[in-house]
Amino acid sequence: MIDLILHHYDGSPFSEKVRLVLGLKGLNWRSVQVPRIMPKPDVVALTGGYRRTPFLQIGADIYCDTALMCRVVDALHPKPQLYPHEASPLQHIVAQWADSALFWSAVPFTLQPAGIAFIFEGAPPEAVKAFAADRAAMTQGMRRATTADARAQLLIYLTWLEGMLADGRKFLLGAAPCIADFSVVQSLWFILRAPPVAVILEPFKRLEAWRRSVAAIGHGTPQPMTSAEAIALAAATPTFAACAVAPDAGFKAGSAVTVCATDYATDLVSGQLVGLNRDEVVIERRDPRAGTLHVHFPRIGFQVKPEVQA
Ligand SMILES: N[C@@H](CCC(=O)N[C@@H](CS)C(=O)NCC(=O)O)C(=O)O
């Protein structure tokens, strides 16, 4: 059985999305806790500079971004389906909306002063300051919603979602859960971590019943692992998942490229191109501790460019 290693932290909404997907599949998995803010030397050793949470490790293959991670988990463990046919391509569109628009109204809304007090309960004021500075740097150039904007947007989004459940269906796009349910639920899960602001959810009764059904899926069975063990495992793994550069991809196999997210945390990751197709870009890179790695990113939301030599 292939070991799935999830690098995550407890309070991370995108990690909750993946933990629930691992629960849907009933999997045993390895759990590595990562820091919430930079510096993250053990994360960077594996990813090459991508700092977002979570990421998935399978031996010396590193998968960044939950959209790709979920596809990889589903390909390895097809039952129960994460992308059921009955949920149609709409499931991808709803998931992408939830991972961006919904998430970026839920987060600023929850992190208003009354919410922060709960999320950081017991933490020293310096920890709150350091978190705020880290996220400000990470989202530089992005215009984040004010609390009032976020509240207005959320009320519209929650009304849409409640409407999707109006015919009594159990999950957002049918009788079975699909990727859209996991992408949406992470934002509600995050808001609920701050009870004083979570009152915004109270009028949405169908949504609450749906949220409970998704939460009941659970997280599967995590087994703790240290980041040092994960790095040693990568270094000891000489093989990689099959990948290739498609002939019409516009790049030559082996060329030096950089890959980065296009929205926030846009740190460049450099390496040699070993895979490029309609779903993913894969680069090979070396790390003194983790050895040779293949780092995978989805095509959507990421930019691939020839590396500019200094
Ligand atoms: N599109 C990314 C978004 C991931 C994301 O924004 N994660 C948040 C935590 S939930 C993050 O990275 N925050 C900064 C950090 O953890 O360093 C994905 O699907 O994985």
The ligand as an SDF file (V2000), in Angstrom:
LIG
                    3D

 20 19  0  0  0  0  0  0  0  0999 V2000
   -5.3460   26.7660   -3.9530 N   0  0  0  0  0  0  0  0  0  0  0  0
   -4.6300   26.2660   -2.8120 C   0  0  0  0  0  0  0  0  0  0  0  0
   -4.9120   27.1600   -1.6060 C   0  0  0  0  0  0  0  0  0  0  0  0
   -4.1980   26.7120   -0.3460 C   0  0  0  0  0  0  0  0  0  0  0  0
   -4.2230   27.7890    0.7370 C   0  0  0  0  0  0  0  0  0  0  0  0
   -4.4580   28.9840    0.4890 O   0  0  0  0  0  0  0  0  0  0  0  0
   -3.9630   27.3770    1.9500 N   0  0  0  0  0  0  0  0  0  0  0  0
   -3.8180   28.3180    3.0440 C   0  0  0  0  0  0  0  0  0  0  0  0
   -4.1190   27.6010    4.3670 C   0  0  0  0  0  0  0  0  0  0  0  0
   -5.7290   26.9070    4.4110 S   0  0  0  0  0  0  0  0  0  0  0  0
   -2.3810   28.7580    3.1160 C   0  0  0  0  0  0  0  0  0  0  0  0
   -1.5690   28.2450    2.3840 O   0  0  0  0  0  0  0  0  0  0  0  0
   -2.0390   29.6660    3.9990 N   0  0  0  0  0  0  0  0  0  0  0  0
   -0.6700   30.0570    4.1510 C   0  0  0  0  0  0  0  0  0  0  0  0
    0.1980   29.0050    4.7520 C   0  0  0  0  0  0  0  0  0  0  0  0
   -0.2990   27.9920    5.3100 O   0  0  0  0  0  0  0  0  0  0  0  0
    1.4030   29.1650    4.6930 O   0  0  0  0  0  0  0  0  0  0  0  0
   -5.0350   24.8130   -2.5740 C   0  0  0  0  0  0  0  0  0  0  0  0
   -6.1020   24.3940   -3.0690 O   0  0  0  0  0  0  0  0  0  0  0  0
   -4.2490   24.0640   -1.9660 O   0  0  0  0  0  0  0  0  0  0  0  0
  1  2  1  0
  2  3  1  0
  2 18  1  0
  3  4  1  0
  4  5  1  0
  5  6  2  0
  5  7  1  0
  7  8  1  0
  8  9  1  0
  8 11  1  0
  9 10  1  0
 11 12  2  0
 11 13  1  0
 13 14  1  0
 14 15  1  0
 15 16  2  0
 15 17  1  0
 18 19  2  0
 18 20  1  0
M  END
$$$$
